[in-house]
Each structure stands twice: as structure tokens, then as C-alpha cells.
Amino acid sequence: MSDDAQAEAGTVEGQGPVEVSEDLARHLENKREELFEKFELRDEFPPEVLEEAEARTEGVTAEIEDEIDERQDLRELTTWTTDPIDAQDFDDALSIEERDDEYVLWVHIADVTHYVNPETAMWDEAVERGNTVYLPGYTVHMLPPVLAETVCSLVPNEDRLAHTVEMHLDKENLTYETIEIYKSVIESDERLTYAEAESRLEEPDADLHEENALVYDLAEQMHEQRKEDGSLVLNPARDRAHTIIEECMLKANKAVTHELMWNRGVSAMYRVHPQPSPDEWSEALREIQDLDGVSIPGSTWDDPRKAVNATLEDAPERQLDKIQWAVMKVMPRARYMNDPFGGHHALNFEIYGHFTSPIRRLSDLINHWIVYQNDVPENLVELCDRASDKQKDAEQCEREYKTFLQEVGLDPAAVNNRGIEVVDDSEAERTL
């Protein structure tokens, strides 16, 4: 399944980095360089791109002050971010209110296109890279970190420029009563890790408890509604903090592409996910049904996505990976296209696209530009193909690097969650 509905793993808090010898560290570096060459991934930024990024970080306070009159000032709105403990930039933040007959959900996204536009070398470099590549313990960024981790990062207690998606949701059916997308200035009150968000939900007297409890209640309703509507959920055991972020980002992405398609009628970078053929689905369901201790509820066979959802909820834990793999094998690859024809099969959305991660995905950066300018790049089809191809390369590179880590005796998940520390050879031998 595509990345649209998959979990983003956070670091295991309280554990130190994985220790490796200097010799093994060199092997890892050599393997990365080999993969970067194979998949044409650029690790280093050209000097002119770095210089441009550095220049855009100067005089930011005055620049934001000048922008306030042109934007909606949301700095008094309670706002916070939730990310993995090792996140280096924070590109989305939440605000929530409950009113008599509606929820109001604000998803604030870093206004990257204020700094990175088609006239800049950074834009050209982002098109070249296509996305950020996340290898276990190593990141190849789409945008220069000197920009992404400073003025584009929604850090707490600092004024930041944002692109806000304000959604008024009917309490009965969670449909959009109104959708507003506008430029804003926000100030995040706090940066939470996933574990901290979980603890806030547990502690009634903690800061942001009420807001997290309210948004979790809404997110859980949205999650159950998605499942009822036929959205495929391959990770049924997700914790509450991840549920909040996933559901709110899905709702915002869907809102933006709904606005672009139905209200503006413009081409954009839509996310299209074809469905498997009936024979392919039958093959996957037979493979799942044959697993020891697994039974597909008879009432769900007519809708394969609901069949998989129901089976995952009751299957033994040891079989979850095999069920997921049976589905993944028959799922076509999702692609970016300039119209949403065909929809997103896994999510069961008629129209879908990406907007909430402009720091790490070209598609979101392009859609921010289209929303802001109401103007479509002439080479949009080429950009869609570029983003699709680079995502495929990134996923294959990640798979091959994980396989290599296993071959040299390292756990990719541990490296991903805890990072790596290089120690001298004698010490590494004692700890491996």
C-alpha cells in the first residue's frame, strides 16, 4: 500500500543509539554511496542552493512582521505540533474547537512556497530530488535543512508563516460544512512527541489535555467512518497519537484537493491509486484465508478492503505481517497525476492529493503553489511523473538499505528509531 495510510514510526524513547564499529560504519557509508549512485539520489546540495537557503533565513522576524497585515493572524489560537522524537522539522500543527453543531479543525502547514518558489534554485533542486529519502539512521533531504529546520519549521513560541486549512465539520456525519484555505501567521504553544501526546491524553490536569482529548475523539470518529466507508486500514493497532495525526492530515489533504477539483476546477498533483483486478483480490483473500488461525468473516467477502480490515482486527499477531504482505503484493503503485480520475482505491476516496508535507514531498510543494497562485505549472504532467518516479526510487533504495543492514547484523527498526553511534572497534565488539 502507498505511504498515504501508513504509520510514521517514532523513536523508542529512553534507549540509546545503536553502537557500531568504525569499520562497520565505513561499510554502511559505502553502501549508501553505492545506492545513491544507483538511484541517482543527490546527497549534497550545490553551493548556490545552500547560499540561497542561508540568505532566506536572514531577517525573518521583520519579514514575518511585515506579512501579518496580509494574512490571518492566528497567534492567539491554541496550536501545537506532534512528531517523532527525532523529527528535525515540524511542518504541520493542529488547533481544534468544539461548537454547538460543529467541530472546527485547523491544520496549519509550513508556508514553504513563501521561501521556495519557481524562481529559486531551491525549487529546481526540489524538483530534481522529488522527496526526502528516509533511510534507517540517515536522511537525504529534499530542501536544505538550514531552511527547513529553521524558518519553515513550526517551532514553539516563535511566529511562523503557515498555510492553514480551516475545516468546519458537521457533528453528525463529519462532512465539510465549509473549507477555507488561507495564508496565516501562527505561534505553536508546544512541540509534543508521540509519547508525550499519549501521556497528555492520560493526564487530565496536563497542558493541552483537553485539546488532545477532543481532537482524538474527532480523529477516532473519522477513523471509524473511513473504515465503514471502505477505506483499507492495514495497521489496526495504531496508538492514539498516530491516529490523531493520520486522520487530521487525511482530512486536510482531502479538503484541499476537493477545493481544487470541485470549487476551482484546476489541474493539480492528485494522488491516484488504481485497484487490483477481481482475480488479484481473490488471490490475496485466498492466501489470507489459508493462514493458520485466520478466518475472513463471511459477510465481508464482497468488499475486499472491509474483509482485510475485519480480518486484521481478529487475527493472531504472528500473522499480521503475512496478511499485510498478501495485500501489498496485489496492490498497484499509487501515482501522481494531473487529474483525479480513478480516485484512491486503498483510501476509497474519490479525490485525493497531498498538501500537508511540503518540506519533504514535491507533490505537496507544487499543490501549495497551485492553491496560492491559482495557477498550474505548464510542465505539471512532467512534474507528476517526476514525483512518482523519485518516490519509487526512494522506496526501493530504502528496501535495499534495510536488507543490507540485516545482512551485517543490524536491526533496521532499531537503527531507524535510535540512530547510530560510532565507537572504537574494541568497544563495539563488547556491545554487539
N, C-alpha and C positions, 0 to 999 in steps of 0.2 A: 504494500500500500504506500501511497505517497506520503510526503512529510506533513501533509496538511492536518492529519489527525493522529500524529504520533507524539509520544511524550518526549520532552526535552529533559534529559537526566541531569539532576543536580549533584553536586559533590557530597559525598558522605562526610558529614561534619564531625570533627573531633578525631579524624585519623590523619596521620602524617603522610607525606608523599611516598611513592614507591621508590626505593633506592636501587640504583643500577650502577654498575662499574663504568669506569671511563671507557673501557674497550667496548662494552655493550652500547654505551651512549653514542660512540662513533658509528657503530653498525646501524643504529636507528637513524642517525643523521644521513648516512649514505643511502639507506633505503628510501628516506623521504626525498632526497635529491633525485634518485632514480625514478620515483613515482611522479615527481613534479615535471621531469622531462618527458616522461611517457604521456602524461595527460595535459601537457602544456599549461601547467599552473605556474603563475608568477608569484614567487615568494617575496622578492624585494621590490620596493616601489622605486620608479625612476626619480632622480633628484628633483626634476621640475614639479612632479606631483607632490612630493614631500614639502618642497618650498611653498607651493600654493596652499597646501593644507595648513602649514605653520602660520602663514600670513592671515588665514581666515580665523585663527584663534585669537588674534590680537584685537584689542578694543571692543571686546564682546559686550561688556556691561553697558557701555554707552550705546552700542548698536541696538541692544535689546530695549533700552530705554526709549530710543527713537522709534522703535517698532510698536510700542504699546498703543499709541493712538490709532494705529491702523488695524489692530487686532482686538479680539475679545479678551478682556483681562480676567483670567480665571484664577488668579493667585490666591484669592480668599477661599476657593473651593478645596475641601479636604481631598488630598490626592496622594497616592503612594505607588511605589513600584514593587514588584515581586519577581525575583530572578534566582537562578542557581547561585550558590555561594561564591563560585569562581567567575561569575559574569564580569566582563570588563567594561561593558557599556550597557546602559539601560535605555532601550528605545521605546518602551511603552509604559504608560501609567494609567491608573484607574481612579474614577470617582463614581459615587453611587448615591442616589436618594430614592426613598420610597414616598410616594404621594398617594392621595386617596384612591385613585383609579389607575395609577400607572407607576412603573419604575422608570427612573431616568438614569441611564448608564452612559458615562463619558469614558471613551477610550482615547487617551492623548498619545500621539505618536510623534517622536522626534521629527522636527521640520528640517529634514536633511537637505531638501531641494532649495532651502534658503541659502545654503552654503555651496551645494554641489548642483550645478545646472549645465545644460548642454554647451555652454560657452567655456567650460573649465576643463583643464587637463584631468582633474579628479573624475569627472563624468566619463571621459573617454577610457580612463583606466578601469572604472567600474564596469563599463561595457565589455572591456577586454576580459575581466575576471569573472563576471557573471554572478558570483555569490561568494560568501565567505565559506571556506572549507574547514570543517572541524575534524581534525584527526585526534585520536586519543593523545592528550598531553601536548598538542601542537595546533596552532590556528594560523591559517592563511587568510588574511583579512581582505574584504572587498574594498573598503575605504581605509585610508591611512589612520591608524589608531590615534595619532596626535590630534585628529579632528573628531573621530568617532567617540573617543573616550573622554572628550572634554566638552566642547560646546554643543555637540549633538546628543550627549548623554544626559538623561533626565535625573541628575543627581539631586539629593535632598537639599533643601534650604538655599537653592540658587534659582533665580529667574531663568527660564528656558523657553525658547520658541518651539511651539508644537503645532501639529495639525490635529485638530480634535474632531472625533466622530461622536456626536451627541445623539443618542437614541432614546426616544420615548416609547416604552414598550407597554402594550395593553396587559393588565394584570391577569386577565382571564386566559388569553391564548399566546401571550408574549410576542404578538405580531408588532411590526413597526407602526406606531401611530404617526410619528414624524421622524425624519432623519435629517440632521444638519451636519454639514462638514465645513469647517472653517479654520482659519489661522488663529492661533491663540498664544497667550503668554501664561505659563503655569509655574507653580512652585511646588515641587514634591515635598510632602511633610516627612516622609521616611522611606528608606530603602530596606525592604524585607527580603530575606532569603526564603526559600520554600519552607524550610524547617521553622523559621521564625513566624511565618504566616500560619502554619499549623498550630504553633503554641499560642498565638493571639486568639485563634478560634477557641482554644481550650480555657482561656483566662478571661472571665467576664470583666475584670477591672483593668485589663491591659489597654494601652493606647491602640486605637484602630480596631478594637474587638468588634464593636457594633457594625462598623463598615465592612469588615471581613465576613462577619456572620451574615449580613444582609446580602452581600454580593455572592457568597457561597450558596445561600438559599436560592437566589435567582439562577446561578450557574447550574445548580443541580436540577432545577426545573427545566432549563434549556437543554441539559444533557438528556434527561428522560424524554423530553419532547422529540429530540433528534432521533433517539432510538426508536420511539414509537412511529416516527415518520419513515423509518427505514435506513437511517444513517448507520454505516458499519462502524462498530466500536471494537477495535482489536485489543485494547488494553482496559479491561473492565475493572481492574483493581487500582486505578489511579487514585492518589491521595487528594484531599480536598483542595490544597493549594494549587496543584496542577490542574484540577478540574476548573477552578476559577479562571485561570489564565487561558486555558484552551478554549473554554466556552465563550469568554468575553472577546477573545481575538477572532474566533469564528464568526461571532455575531457582527463584529465591526467590519471584517472583511466582506461579509455577505452584504452588509448595508451599503458599503462604498460601491461595490460592483452593481448592486441593484440601482443605486442612484445613477451611475454612469450609463447603464444599459437602458433603463426604463424612463428615467427623467431627462437625461441628456441625449441619449441615443448615439453615443460616441463609441468608436472602437477603443479598446483598452487591452491590457495584458490580462486576459482571462485565463483561469486555470481549468482546463478541460480534462476530464478523466473518463475514458471510454469504459464500457462494461465488458466483462468476459462474455463469451458466447454461452448459450444454454448448455452445450456439451462440456465446456470448460468448468462451469459452475457445478454441473453434475459430477464431474470427475473430482473436484475439490471436496464436495459433500460426501461422496463415497469414501474418499480417503480419510476424512474425519470420522465418519461413522464406524470405520473399521478399527479405529484406535481402541486400545484396551481401556475400559472404564468410561468410555464416551458414548453418549446417546443424543442424537438430534431429536428434539421434540417434534412429534408428528405433525402438529398444527403449523409448523413454521417452514416446511419443505418448499412451499410455493414461493417464498421470498428468501433467497439465499442469504441476504445480508442479515435478516432477522433470525434466520436459522443459526448463523455463525454467532451472533450476539447471544442468543439463548444458550447455545452450547458452551460458549466460553464461561458463562456465569456459573455453570454447574459442573464443569469438567474438572478432573483432578489436576492439581497444579503441575504435576510432572508432564502433562500432555499439552499445556498451553502453547508452548513454543511450536509443537508439531501442528496444532490447529492453525496457528497464525501462519506458519510456513506453507501449509496446504493452500491457504487463501492467497498468499503473496505470489505463489508460483503461477497462478492463473490471472492475476491482475495485470492489465495493460499498464504501461507507464503513463502517468499524467504529463500533459504538456501545456505550455503557454501558447495561447492562440489569440488572434485579434478580434475574435467574436466568441461568444459563449456557447455556440451551437453544440449540443450534445450533453452539456451540463457536467456535473461532477458526480460520477457514479458512486464512489465509496461514501461520500458525504450525503448523497441523494439531494444535492442542491441543483436547482435548475440553472442558476447563475452563481459563479464563484470566482474570486480572484484574490490576490494578495495585496495588502496595504500596510500591515502592522509591523513590518521589519525592514525598513528602508536602509538601515545600516548594513544589513547582511545579505539582502537579496535585490538583484537588479529589477525584478518584476515590480517590487513594491516602490522602488525609487522612480521607475517610469510612471506607475499609476499615481504617485504623489504629484508628479509634474503635470499629468493629464488633468487631474482634479483641479489643480491650482490654475493652470493656464487655459483649461477647457480646449486644449489644442493637442492634436495627436502627432507624434513624430512621424515624418514621412517614411522612415525606414522601420515602422513598427513591426511588420511581419518578420523582418530580418532580426530585430531585437528579440522577438518571441522565440525564434529558432535558436538564437544565441543563448538565451537564458535556459532553454530546455536542454541544449547540448551540454552546457557547462555544469548544470545540475547533475546530469547523468555522469559526467566525468568525475565530479566531486564524490558522488556516491560510490563509484567503482574504486576510486583512489582510497576512500575510507575503508572499504571492504578489504582491499589488498593489504593495506597497512595493518589492519586488525589481525588478519591472517598471519602476517609476518610477526607481530608481537607474540601471538600464540606459539609460533614456531621457535621463538627464542626464550620461551618460558615465562612470558609476562601475560597478565590478565588485562585485556583491553579495557574492561569496565573499571578496574581499579586504577589503571593509568589515566583513564578519562576523568574519573571522579576525584582523584587525589593528586594527579600530576606526578612529575618525576624529579628526583634529586640525584645528582651525580656524586658518588663518593669514591674514594680510592679503592683499588681492587681488593685489598685485603679485607676492608670493612664490608664491601659488597658481598664477598663470599660468605661472611658470617650471617648476613641478613637475608640472602636469597633462599 
